[in-house]
Amino acid sequence: MSRFLVPLPVEILKIRRSVIFRVTVGIFCFLPLMCGLFMLIIMNPSIAANSVILKAKADMAAPSADWPAYFALIEQAGAVGGFLVFGFVFAWIFGREYSDRTVKDLLSLPASRTAIAASKLAAAFLWCMLLVVVAFVAGLGIGALIGLPLWSAATFAGFARVFILAGFLTVLLCPAVALVANLGKGYLPSIGFVMVMMALAQVAAAAGWGPWFPWAVPALFSGSGGAAASVLPPESGLLLGFVGIAGVAATIVHWNCADQNR
């Protein structure tokens, strides 16, 4: 455990000092901000009087302007955009070492390769879950500022459960992105992998295979496919867990076996 704690603070320090960290925080604040804007437009159509497209998007996004509709909109936006941002986080944490040619420098730390890879995965997990908390708090603040009606403790509890759990489920998919970043020795292969999986998730959900395609499960759980689609079979959770564990194990094995010569 002590050897694991050596590289972890290094990874956290690199994250804190990076511009990418602030960008991702801004993106996850922007999501509830846009949802709040849609609520405002529904409440006051005159706000979008000069933009027919914006008014149409707001009408399509939610049937009404209240806390239940607002929460549902944030859940869906977070689930769909979450994998894109989280995938980039994992791709950056691993891919930057190859792009900056600092992999060999990491190996000079007084820690095993397993500890280095595990600390990177842990730092990425903490980063992503912090983004979930940021969006959660921002969403509550924006909704309160707008003055949305129909607040209830049950509605809030349901939103907290779905949003945070959907974020966690999305993070489980991302160690596979880290593995691709390591295999491809950079950002681009892993970003391409994220895009392909997002496209396949859309196809799988449309074809009715979403519950058995792990990359479609978080969005379905958040309600993007309707209330019925959010009730998933136990196999969906097992598949997600398998993908997460396999991704972590494969990433650590690769770090131990690969010739890190860059």
N, C-alpha and C positions, 0 to 999 in steps of 0.2 A: 504493500500500500504506500509506503514512504517513497518508493521509486516512481509510483504512479503520480504522486503529488509534485514531483520535480518538473515534468513538462507541462502539467495542467496550468499552473499560473502563467507560464510563458505564453501558452495559447490564448488565455484570457486577456493578457496584456496586449498581444497583437490585435485581438479583436477590438478592444477598447480604443486603440489608437488608429484604427482603420477608418477610412471614409465610408467603406461599404457598410459598416455597422450602422452609422448614422443614416445612410440611405435606406436600409431595410426598416429601421424604426420609422422613418418618414413614410415609407410605403404602407406600413401597417397602421399608421395614424390616418393615412389618406383613405383607406378602405371605409372605416365608419364615417369619415367626413363626407364621402360621396353618397353613402346610404342616407346620412342625415340631410343632404341636399335634396335627394329624391323625396324624402318625407316633407321637406319644406315646400317643394313644388306641388306636391299633392294637396297639402294644406292651403297653399296660396298659389293657385295657377297663374296669377298675374306675374309672378317672379320669372316665369319662362315664357312670357307672352311673345317675346321676340325670337324664340327658339322652338320651332315646332318639333325638331328632332329630340331635344332635351326633354320636352314635355311628354313626348311619346315614350321615351325610355323610362321616365319616371312612372308612367301609367303601367308599363309592362313589368317594371321591377316589383311593384307591390300593389295590392288591391286597395289598401287604405293607409292612412297615416296614424299609426298608433304603435304602442310598444310591441305587441306580438308580431305585427308585420315588419317592424324595424329590426327586431331581433332575428327574425327568419331571414331577412335580407343580408344582415351581417354574417350570419352563419354560412349562407351559401357563398357569399363573396370570399369569406375567409377560407373555406374549403377548396374553392376553385383556384384562388390565387395563392393559397398557402404552399402547395407543392412546388409551384414555380419559384417562389422566394426561398423556401426551405431547401429546395434542390440546389439553388444557386449558392446558398450558404455552405452546404456540404462540398459543393464543387470548388468553391473559393478556398475553403480551409485546407483542402488537400491539393487542389490543382495549382495554387499559387506557389507551393514549394518547388514544383517542377518548372513553372514559368520563371520564377526568380532564381532558380538553380541553388536553392538552399537546403535541399534534401540531405546532402552530405553533412551540412552544418548541424542539422538536427541530430544526426547519429553520433555527434561528439558529446551530446549531453550525457550526464551520468544516469542514464535510464535505458531500459531495454527497448527494443523495437516494439514489442507488445505494448509497453507503457506509453510510448509516443503515439502509436496509432489509437490506443484506447482514450488517451487524453484529448486527441483531436476530435474523436467521436463524441466524447462527453462535452467538450466545449461547444461543438455544433448543436448538440441537443439542448444545452442550457440557453444558447443564443436563440434558437427557434422558440422554445417555450417562453422566453422573455418577450419575444415578439407577440405571442399569443396573449400574454398578460397585458401588454401595452395596448393592443387592439381592444381587448375586453374593457379596460378602464376608460380608454378614449371613447368607446361606443356608449358606455353609460353616461359619461360627461356630456357628450354631444346630444344624446337623447333627452337628458334633463334640461339642457340649455334650450332646446327647441320647444320643450313643454309638451311632449307627446302624451296622449291620454291612455287610459286602460292599463295603468301599471298595476301589477300584483306580485306578491311574493312567489306564487307558483310559476308565473311567467318568467320571472327573473331566475328562479332555480332551474327551470328547464333550459333557459338560454345558457346559463353557466355550465351546466352539465354537457350540453351538446357542443358548445363552442370549444371548451377546453379539451374535451375528449376527442373531438374531430381534429384539433390541432395535434394532439398526441399521436393519433392514428396516422396523420400525415407525416409526422417525423419518423415513424417506423419505416416508411418507404424510402427514406433518404440515405441510409447506409449503402444501399445499392448504387446510389449516385456517387458516393465516395469511392466505391470499388471501381466504377467506370473511370473516374478521374485518375485513380492510381494506374489502372491498366492503360489508359490513354495518355498518361503523363502530362496532364494539362486540363484546362477548363473546357475547351470546345467539345470533346467527346461526351463529357458528362452533361453539358447543357443540351447537346443534341439528344442524349438519352432522355432527359426530362421532357423535351418537346414531343418526342415520339410516344412516350408513355402517356402524356396528357391527351394526345390525339387518339391513341388506342383506347384510353378510358372513355372518351366520348363515344367511340364506335361500340365498345362493349356495353355501355349503359343503354344506348339506343337499341341495341340488339337484344337486350334483356339478359345479358351475361354479366352485368355489373357486379352483382354480389359475389361472383367467383373470379373477378379480375381485381386484384388487390389495389391497383392504382385508381380504381373507380369507387372503392368503398367509402373513403372519407366524404366525398361529395354526396353520395347517396345517403349516408348517415346524417348529413347536415340538412337534408331535405331538398336538395336541388332537383331530385327526380320525382318530387311529390311526397306526400305524407306516407303513402303505402310503401314507396321505395326505401324510406328511412328505417323500416322494420326489416332488419337483415338477419339471415340465418347465422347460427353459431360458426359455421364453416368460414364465414367472411372474416371473423376475428382471428380464427386459427391461421388462415392464409396470411393475414397481415403480420401476425406474430412470427410466422415462419420466415417471411420475407425480411423482416427486421433482424431477426437473430442470424439468418443466413448471411445477410449483408454485413453485419458486424464481424461475424466469424471469418468470412472470406476476406474482408479488408485487413484484419489482423494477420491472417495467414499470409496474405500477399506481402505485407510489410516485412514479415519475417523471412520470406523466401526470395523476394525479388532482389535483383542486383541494383541497388540505389546508387547509381553512378553519376548522378547529375547534381 
